Amino acid sequence: MNPVKEVKEKAKRRCRHGSKSVLAACVKPFAVMQVPITRVLQDDLTYARDYLLVLPQRIREVQEAADAVLKAGRTQ
């Protein structure tokens, strides 16, 4: 079994009802935690954020293009 998963499972059994486990600690459900992440993961998260920020605009553009194609098809 994965060592991190084992720690989480032990913490789940150890924590009281109404609290959550974060790594090896039991905290309140709304506690804010900071966990360091690697540079590669930071880059991946930045790419995903940028993609999701422009996604609605891209969907609108595709919808407009599809509408234009359908409109052109109807006129022929």
Backbone torsions as a table, in degrees:
resi	resn	phi	psi	omega
1	MET	NA	149.8	179.4
2	ASN	-64.1	130.5	-178.1
3	PRO	-59.7	-37.8	179.5
4	VAL	-66.4	-40.1	179.2
5	LYS	-64.4	-38.6	178.3
6	GLU	-62.0	-42.7	-179.8
7	VAL	-63.4	-43.0	-179.6
8	LYS	-64.4	-41.5	179.7
9	GLU	-63.4	-42.0	178.3
10	LYS	-63.9	-40.8	-179.9
11	ALA	-65.3	-38.0	178.8
12	LYS	-61.7	-40.7	179.6
13	ARG	-70.7	-30.1	-175.5
14	ARG	-82.4	-30.4	-174.3
15	CYS	-73.9	146.2	177.0
16	ARG	-74.8	162.9	175.3
17	HIS	-63.0	135.4	-179.1
18	GLY	94.4	0.6	175.3
19	SER	-124.3	167.1	179.6
20	LYS	-127.4	159.9	178.6
21	SER	-101.3	134.6	174.2
22	VAL	-125.9	111.9	-171.8
23	LEU	53.9	-113.0	-177.3
24	ALA	-106.2	12.1	-175.9
25	ALA	-115.2	151.3	173.1
26	CYS	-102.4	128.3	-177.2
27	VAL	-133.9	168.4	175.5
28	LYS	-64.9	153.9	-175.5
29	PRO	-59.4	-28.1	-176.3
30	PHE	-104.4	15.5	179.7
31	ALA	-68.5	138.5	178.4
32	VAL	-91.4	128.8	-178.4
33	MET	-118.0	145.2	173.8
34	GLN	-115.2	125.7	179.1
35	VAL	-124.3	124.2	-179.9
36	PRO	-65.9	141.0	178.3
37	ILE	-123.9	157.0	-177.6
38	THR	-73.4	163.2	-179.8
39	ARG	-62.8	-39.7	179.8
40	VAL	-62.1	-43.3	178.6
41	LEU	-66.8	-37.1	175.6
42	GLN	-59.9	-43.7	178.7
43	ASP	-63.2	-42.4	178.9
44	ASP	-63.3	-41.8	178.9
45	LEU	-66.5	-37.4	177.5
46	THR	-64.2	-43.6	178.1
47	TYR	-61.5	-44.8	179.8
48	ALA	-63.5	-41.6	178.3
49	ARG	-62.0	-46.7	-180.0
50	ASP	-61.8	-40.8	179.3
51	TYR	-62.6	-45.5	-178.2
52	LEU	-69.2	-28.5	178.0
53	LEU	-69.0	-36.3	-179.1
54	VAL	-93.0	-7.1	-177.3
55	LEU	-58.4	-46.7	179.4
56	PRO	-59.1	-37.6	178.5
57	GLN	-65.9	-41.8	179.3
58	ARG	-64.6	-39.8	178.8
59	ILE	-63.5	-42.1	177.4
60	ARG	-61.3	-42.9	179.9
61	GLU	-62.8	-42.2	179.1
62	VAL	-65.8	-41.5	178.8
63	GLN	-63.0	-42.7	178.1
64	GLU	-63.1	-41.8	178.9
65	ALA	-65.0	-41.1	178.5
66	ALA	-64.8	-40.7	177.6
67	ASP	-63.3	-40.6	178.9
68	ALA	-64.4	-40.6	178.7
69	VAL	-65.1	-43.7	178.9
70	LEU	-64.2	-40.1	179.1
71	LYS	-64.8	-42.7	178.5
72	ALA	-65.7	-35.7	178.9
73	GLY	-68.1	-34.9	179.4
74	ARG	-70.6	-34.2	-177.0
75	THR	-75.1	-17.1	-178.3
76	GLN	-81.3	NA	NA
